[in-house]
Amino acid sequence: MAARSGLKGFARNASGATAIEYALLAALLGLVIITAAGALRAQIYQLLISVSDALV
């Protein structure tokens, strides 16, 4: 009986689900940023080289 009431309380508690949703969203955003940076690597490198040359 105690286990059944504990499961019902756990099912009603939505804060854990919200935390998992935020974690999944953060992971997806990180993956998008890493993928975009990888795709733009050459352009970012050239930009940094030109800025470095301008400073010298």
C-alpha positions as CSV (number, residue, x, y, z in Angstrom):
1,M,0.0,0.0,0.0
2,A,2.7,2.5,0.9
3,A,4.5,1.8,-2.4
4,R,1.3,2.4,-4.4
5,S,0.7,5.8,-2.7
6,G,4.3,6.7,-3.2
7,L,4.0,6.0,-7.0
8,K,0.8,8.1,-7.2
9,G,2.6,11.0,-5.5
10,F,5.5,10.6,-7.8
11,A,3.2,10.7,-10.9
12,R,1.6,13.9,-9.7
13,N,4.9,15.6,-9.0
14,A,5.7,17.5,-12.3
15,S,8.9,19.2,-11.1
16,G,11.1,16.3,-12.0
17,A,9.6,16.1,-15.5
18,T,10.2,19.9,-16.0
19,A,13.9,19.5,-14.9
20,I,14.3,16.7,-17.4
21,E,12.7,18.8,-20.2
22,Y,15.1,21.7,-19.5
23,A,18.1,19.3,-19.5
24,L,17.1,17.9,-22.8
25,L,16.5,21.4,-24.2
26,A,20.0,22.5,-23.0
27,A,21.6,19.4,-24.5
28,L,19.9,20.0,-27.8
29,L,21.0,23.6,-27.9
30,G,24.6,22.6,-27.1
31,L,24.5,20.1,-29.9
32,V,23.2,22.7,-32.3
33,I,26.0,25.2,-31.3
34,I,28.7,22.5,-31.6
35,T,27.4,21.5,-35.1
36,A,27.2,25.1,-36.3
37,A,30.7,25.9,-35.0
38,G,32.0,22.8,-36.8
39,A,30.4,23.8,-40.0
40,L,31.7,27.3,-39.8
41,R,35.2,26.3,-38.6
42,A,37.1,27.6,-41.6
43,Q,35.2,30.9,-41.7
44,I,35.8,31.4,-38.0
45,Y,39.5,30.6,-38.4
46,Q,39.9,33.1,-41.2
47,L,38.1,35.8,-39.3
48,L,40.4,35.3,-36.3
49,I,43.5,35.3,-38.5
50,S,42.4,38.6,-40.2
51,V,41.7,40.2,-36.8
52,S,45.1,39.0,-35.5
53,D,46.8,40.4,-38.6
54,A,45.0,43.7,-38.1
55,L,46.3,44.0,-34.6
56,V,49.9,43.4,-35.5
